[in-house]
Amino acid sequence: MFWIIFCTCAFLFGVLFGFLIYYVRLNRHPSGILRVDRSFPDEPLTMFLELAQKGVSDLDKKRVITFKIIFDSYLKPDGDDKK
C-alpha cells in the first residue's frame, strides 16, 4: 500500500513540476502582444499584432510562439447619433 501511495504522489509531483516549468518557460518571454479591439460590438473583432523588439528574426528560431493577449476598446463610438 505504501508503494502505491508513494508512486501516485511522485507521479503527481512530476506532472505539477512539468506544468510549472512549461508555464514559466512560455510566459516569461512572449514574442509580442496581440491586441483585440472590441470597440464596435456589431462588427467583427479587429486584431493588431505587435512584435517584440527582436522582431521577425526571433520568430524563426522558436518552435513555440506565445503572445500576451489584451482585449480592449480603443476607439469609442460616437454617442451623438443617439437621441
Summary of the structure (lengths in Angstrom):
residues: 83
radius of gyration: 21.7
end to end distance: 74.5
largest distance: 74.5
contacts: 147
relative contact order: 0.18
helix: 40%
strand: 22%
